[in-house]
Amino acid sequence: MNSQKTTTAVSGRSTMATTNSTATRPEGVSWVLENFGLIWLDANIDESKGNYKQSIQDLRDVVATITTYTDVDQCVDYLTDIEDEKVLLIVSGALGQQIIPEIQACPQLDSIYVFCDNQLIYEQWARKIPKVKGVYTQIEPICKALQIDCEHLDRSMIPISFGGIDPLFMYTQLLKEALLEIEDDDTKSIKELVDYCRLQDAASEKTLEMIEREYRGHTPIWWYTGSYFIYSILNHGLRLMDVDIILKMGFFIRHLHQHIRHLYCEQQSGKITASFEVFRGQGLSIEDFNKMIQTNGGLMSFNNFLSASRNRQISLEKFARPAALRNVNSVGILFIMTIDPIVCEKSKILFADVSEVGYFEDTKEEILFTIHTIFRINQITRLQDNNTDRLWQVDLTLTSDDHHELNTITSHLRQAFHWTTGWSRFGDILIQLGELSKAEQLYKALLETASSDEDRADYNLQLGTVYNHMGQYSKALSSYEQSLEIQKIVMPQNHPELAASYNNIGKVYSDMGEYSKALSSYERSLEIRKIALPPNHPDILDSYNNIGNVYYNMGEYSKALSSYEQSLEISKVAFPPNHPDLARSYGSIGNVYSKMGEYSKALSS
């Protein structure tokens, strides 16, 4: 066999088939749909042998993506290219001694499993490497070790955002609303998810057929807590804001939330209970831990569905302490979460006891919170431990939606996003986060499946906004014009949204320096707004400002002055005396007078 690697799962749009149904990873494409993947390095791998095929099948019952190598250099190149996922490595004893000293410090490498014929030869040196989990002569114990490590990785990689540090935190409630208000066709969505996972080779055909056949036969919580790929892929998608995954799993997010809401109503109806504590043990990267310390006293959000336990000992011993010991690049965290049922009832913060509906029988003390639950960080304390100084306790208190600090942020943003819902709001949030390529990907995908002219107009409008932010003005102009043409068909000729489209087109022309075309579009926008809106509406003010800006850039200062003055007159009526728009109008007028050489008037403005 040559030294080229092979892989059993690919996240690309296209793959190159080989004789053993493996595929190479397209350049620049994420290699995995989960938070981790497995690399197997062994110079003596023989894919034609039955024991190899059986070993791959056993491993794939634990990890969806397995990439094999026989060449050390190619393996190292591949490993160091990975940025957003963690890597689990099976390596032969002989190659392990060669490669491990070189790669053991790689932050993306989480765990190493030495696979050899003779444990005694390799155990002595392997024992000195913290990331080496053991030396094995059979694949079965490796699979058992992988199961434990994969569970720890998924828990440690739950997406978290911190108030005042992560931009996503500001949008967390709006993102939640956007994802939960989408009404997709469930039957179609299930099939699309299965087809997508089949294309990406994200699970065995047996599992995919089971999901397609039996999805409605089990509860969403059963699927989420089960030993399938649902939890891991959803966790991965929400952590990276992966558009493809979120599009395909939007229906499941809604189903799971609805199931938690149903159980919450059943379990909490009529109950008046005191505050109680739940616990969660997990690993946390040093980067996120430092963010948590900076946010101490502030707010944090878990941006996936959040599982916790009523059993402190299990959370500490099974998850927090092992996380502290397993990786020098992370710390072990024991979250102690104080839950006030009155706050939950008032703010509709949903949670459910999943003991009767979970996949595993040992979940009798597990609580599952809905997506994007927010907590205040009260205290961070190091836990004494004889084996590590990286074990910490973090005390949290569940925070209501009407908390002043949070409510102020959310209310302001909700006004800014008032016209968008569902997928469009999700795209708008991506734009605000600066994730322009992801927003472009989203709107292109939505356009392919849009079922109405209104949706096509909306998605083209948003796509134009994305391209405008990217500085790709010709593409922005094309998208805006496509949106406008559809709007002309489905809307009255003086509808305000037509004015907004002309305004967007004018802005692109202005950015391109084509001022006469910009002026024409801005003037058409103003004509419609004068008919459709009250005389002192802020949008009319905006049109006069835009026209004034164009005249200013063209050097026609008297016309610019006239437009700015009309904008100022509306501002005086529409806004209070100290409003920023008044200052903007006076500033623009002052600039024009300065250009005209009338400096005393410029000073008075």
Residue pairs with C-beta under 8 A, 6 or more apart in sequence:
1 45
1 46
1 47
1 70
2 70
3 69
3 70
3 71
3 74
4 24
4 71
4 74
5 24
5 67
5 68
5 69
5 70
5 71
5 74
5 75
5 78
6 18
6 20
6 22
6 23
6 24
6 47
6 67
6 68
7 22
7 23
7 24
7 25
7 31
7 65
7 66
7 67
7 68
8 21
8 22
8 23
8 56
8 60
8 65
8 66
8 67
8 201
9 32
9 33
9 37
9 64
9 65
9 66
9 200
9 201
9 202
10 23
10 24
10 25
10 26
10 29
10 31
10 200
10 201
11 25
11 29
11 30
11 31
11 32
11 33
11 200
12 25
12 26
12 29
12 200
13 26
13 29
14 26
15 23
15 24
15 26
15 201
16 23
16 24
17 23
18 24
20 47
20 53
22 47
22 68
23 201
25 31
25 67
30 84
30 85
30 242
31 37
31 65
31 67
31 82
31 85
32 64
32 65
32 85
32 236
33 64
33 65
33 197
33 200
33 202
33 229
33 233
33 236
33 237
33 245
34 63
34 64
34 65
34 85
34 154
34 202
34 229
34 232
34 233
34 235
34 236
35 85
35 86
35 153
35 154
35 157
35 232
35 235
35 236
35 239
36 63
36 85
36 86
36 87
36 88
36 110
36 150
36 153
36 154
37 63
37 64
37 65
37 66
37 67
37 82
37 85
37 87
37 88
38 59
38 63
38 65
38 66
38 67
38 87
38 88
38 89
38 90
38 146
39 66
39 67
39 68
39 69
39 75
39 78
39 79
39 87
39 88
39 89
39 90
40 59
40 66
40 67
40 68
40 69
40 89
40 90
40 91
41 68
41 69
41 70
41 72
41 75
41 89
41 90
41 91
41 92
41 95
41 99
42 68
42 69
42 70
42 90
42 91
42 92
42 95
42 115
43 70
43 71
43 92
43 94
43 95
44 70
44 92
45 52
45 68
45 70
46 52
47 53
47 68
55 139
56 66
58 139
58 140
58 143
59 66
59 90
59 139
59 142
59 143
59 146
60 66
60 204
61 143
61 204
62 143
62 146
62 147
62 150
63 88
63 146
63 150
64 201
64 202
64 203
64 229
64 232
65 201
65 202
67 78
69 75
69 78
72 95
72 98
72 99
75 99
76 99
76 102
76 103
79 87
79 89
79 103
79 106
79 108
79 109
80 103
80 106
80 108
82 108
83 108
84 240
85 108
85 236
86 108
86 109
86 110
86 153
86 157
87 106
87 108
87 109
87 110
88 110
88 111
88 112
88 113
88 146
88 149
88 150
89 103
89 109
89 111
89 112
89 113
90 112
90 113
90 115
90 142
91 99
91 100
91 112
91 113
91 114
91 115
92 114
92 115
92 116
93 114
93 115
93 116
93 117
93 118
93 121
93 122
93 135
94 116
96 112
96 114
96 116
96 122
96 126
97 122
97 125
100 112
100 129
100 131
100 132
103 109
104 112
104 129
104 130
104 131
107 329
109 131
110 131
110 149
110 153
110 327
111 131
111 133
111 145
111 149
111 326
112 129
112 131
112 132
112 133
113 132
113 133
113 134
113 136
113 142
113 145
113 146
114 122
114 126
114 132
114 134
114 135
114 136
115 136
115 137
115 139
115 142
116 122
116 135
116 136
116 137
117 137
118 137
119 135
119 136
119 137
122 135
123 135
126 132
126 134
126 135
130 327
130 328
131 327
133 145
133 149
134 141
134 145
136 142
136 145
149 326
150 232
152 282
152 283
152 319
152 322
152 323
152 326
153 283
154 231
154 232
154 235
155 281
155 282
155 283
155 319
155 323
156 282
156 283
156 284
156 285
156 323
156 330
157 235
157 236
157 239
158 235
158 239
158 282
158 302
158 303
158 304
158 306
159 235
159 238
159 239
159 302
159 303
159 304
160 284
160 288
160 300
160 301
160 302
160 303
161 168
161 169
161 172
161 300
161 301
161 303
162 169
162 288
162 291
162 292
162 294
162 295
162 298
162 299
162 300
163 169
163 295
163 298
163 299
163 300
163 301
163 405
164 294
164 295
164 298
165 291
165 294
165 295
166 291
167 432
167 433
167 434
168 175
168 241
168 303
168 433
169 299
169 300
169 301
170 409
170 413
171 413
171 429
171 432
171 433
172 301
172 303
172 372
172 374
173 372
173 374
173 401
173 406
173 410
174 410
174 413
174 414
174 417
174 425
174 429
175 303
175 372
175 425
175 426
175 429
176 371
176 372
177 425
178 421
178 422
178 423
178 425
178 426
178 429
179 246
179 250
179 253
179 254
179 371
179 426
180 253
180 254
180 257
180 371
181 421
181 422
182 250
182 251
182 254
182 422
182 423
183 422
184 250
184 251
184 254
186 251
186 255
189 248
189 250
189 251
190 211
190 212
190 215
190 251
191 212
192 248
193 211
193 248
193 249
193 251
193 252
194 208
194 211
194 212
196 202
196 244
196 248
197 203
197 208
197 229
197 233
198 205
198 208
202 229
202 233
203 228
203 229
207 228
207 229
211 223
211 228
215 223
219 259
219 357
220 252
220 255
220 256
220 258
220 259
221 256
221 259
221 260
221 263
221 352
221 354
221 357
221 358
221 368
222 357
222 358
222 359
223 230
223 252
223 359
224 230
224 231
224 234
224 256
224 305
224 368
225 231
225 307
225 354
225 358
225 359
225 360
225 363
225 366
225 368
226 359
226 360
227 359
230 252
233 245
233 249
234 245
234 249
234 252
234 253
234 304
234 305
235 304
236 242
236 245
237 244
237 245
237 246
237 249
238 246
238 303
238 304
238 371
239 303
239 304
241 430
241 433
241 435
241 438
243 430
243 438
243 441
243 442
243 445
244 441
244 445
246 253
246 426
247 423
247 442
247 445
250 423
253 371
256 305
256 370
256 371
257 350
257 370
257 371
259 352
259 357
260 305
260 350
260 351
260 352
260 368
260 369
260 370
261 350
261 370
263 352
263 353
263 354
263 357
264 350
264 351
264 352
267 352
267 353
268 341
268 344
268 345
271 341
272 341
272 342
273 341
274 341
275 338
275 339
275 340
275 341
276 310
276 338
276 339
276 341
277 310
277 312
277 336
277 337
277 338
277 339
278 308
278 309
278 310
278 337
278 339
278 367
279 308
279 309
279 310
279 311
279 312
279 314
279 315
279 316
279 334
279 335
279 336
279 337
280 306
280 307
280 308
280 309
280 315
280 319
280 334
280 335
280 337
281 314
281 315
281 316
281 317
281 318
281 319
281 320
281 321
281 323
281 332
281 333
281 334
281 335
282 319
282 320
282 323
282 332
282 333
282 335
283 323
283 324
283 326
283 327
283 330
283 331
283 332
283 333
284 292
284 323
284 330
284 331
284 332
284 333
285 329
285 330
286 329
286 330
286 331
289 330
289 331
289 333
289 392
292 300
292 377
292 380
292 394
293 380
295 377
296 377
296 379
296 380
297 376
297 377
297 378
298 376
298 377
299 374
299 375
299 376
299 377
299 399
299 403
299 405
299 406
300 374
300 375
300 376
300 377
300 396
301 372
301 373
301 374
301 375
302 369
302 372
302 373
302 375
303 371
303 372
304 371
305 368
305 369
305 370
305 371
306 368
306 369
306 373
307 354
307 366
307 367
307 368
307 369
308 315
308 335
308 337
308 366
308 367
308 368
308 369
309 315
309 365
309 366
309 367
310 365
310 366
310 367
311 365
312 334
312 336
314 365
315 334
315 335
316 334
319 332
320 332
320 333
320 334
320 391
321 332
321 385
321 388
321 391
322 332
323 330
323 331
323 332
323 333
324 331
324 332
324 385
324 388
324 390
324 391
325 332
325 387
325 388
328 390
330 390
331 390
331 391
331 392
332 388
332 390
332 391
332 392
333 392
333 393
333 394
334 383
334 391
334 392
334 393
334 394
335 394
335 396
336 393
336 394
336 395
336 396
337 375
337 396
337 397
337 398
338 395
338 396
338 397
338 398
339 351
339 398
340 397
340 398
343 349
343 398
343 399
343 400
344 350
344 351
344 398
346 400
346 402
347 400
347 401
347 402
348 401
349 369
349 370
349 373
349 398
349 400
349 401
350 369
350 370
351 367
351 368
351 369
351 370
351 373
352 367
352 368
353 366
353 367
354 363
354 366
354 367
354 368
355 363
355 364
355 365
355 366
358 366
373 398
374 398
374 399
374 406
375 396
375 397
375 398
375 399
376 396
376 397
376 399
377 394
377 395
377 396
378 395
378 396
378 397
379 393
379 394
379 395
380 392
380 393
380 394
380 395
381 392
381 393
381 394
381 395
382 389
382 391
382 392
382 393
383 391
383 392
383 393
385 391
399 406
401 407
401 410
417 425
417 428
417 429
420 427
420 428
423 442
423 446
424 458
424 459
424 462
426 442
427 439
427 442
427 443
427 446
427 462
427 466
428 462
430 436
430 438
430 439
430 442
431 439
431 462
431 465
431 466
431 469
436 466
436 469
436 470
439 462
439 466
440 463
440 466
440 467
440 470
443 459
443 460
443 462
443 463
443 466
444 463
446 455
446 459
447 456
447 459
447 460
447 463
450 456
450 459
453 486
453 489
453 490
454 490
456 482
456 483
456 486
457 483
457 486
457 487
457 490
458 483
460 479
460 480
460 482
460 483
460 486
461 479
461 480
461 483
461 501
461 504
463 479
464 475
464 476
464 477
464 478
464 479
464 480
464 483
464 504
464 508
465 476
465 504
466 476
467 473
467 475
467 476
467 479
468 476
468 504
468 507
468 508
468 511
470 476
473 508
473 511
473 512
476 508
477 505
477 508
477 509
480 501
480 504
480 505
480 508
481 505
483 501
484 498
484 501
484 502
484 505
487 495
487 497
487 498
487 501
488 498
491 497
491 498
494 528
494 531
494 532
495 528
495 532
496 528
496 529
496 532
496 533
496 539
498 528
499 524
499 525
499 526
499 528
499 529
499 532
499 539
499 543
500 525
500 539
502 521
502 522
502 524
502 525
502 528
503 521
503 522
503 525
503 542
503 543
503 546
505 521
506 517
506 518
506 519
506 520
506 521
506 522
506 525
506 546
506 550
507 518
507 546
508 518
509 515
509 517
509 518
509 521
510 518
510 546
510 549
510 550
510 553
515 550
515 553
515 554
518 550
519 547
519 550
519 551
519 554
522 543
522 546
522 547
522 550
523 547
525 543
525 546
526 540
526 543
526 544
526 547
529 537
529 539
529 540
529 543
530 540
533 539
533 540
535 570
536 570
536 573
536 574
537 570
537 574
538 570
538 574
538 581
540 570
541 567
541 570
541 571
541 574
541 581
544 563
544 564
544 566
544 567
544 570
545 563
545 564
545 567
545 584
545 585
545 588
547 563
548 560
548 561
548 562
548 563
548 564
548 567
548 588
548 592
549 560
549 588
551 557
551 559
551 560
551 563
552 560
552 588
552 591
552 592
552 595
557 592
557 595
557 596
558 596
560 588
560 592
561 589
561 592
561 593
561 596
564 585
564 588
564 589
564 592
565 589
567 585
567 588
568 582
568 585
568 586
568 589
571 579
571 581
571 582
571 585
572 582
574 581
575 581
575 582
586 605
587 605
589 605
590 601
590 602
590 603
590 605
591 602
593 599
593 601
593 602
593 605
594 602
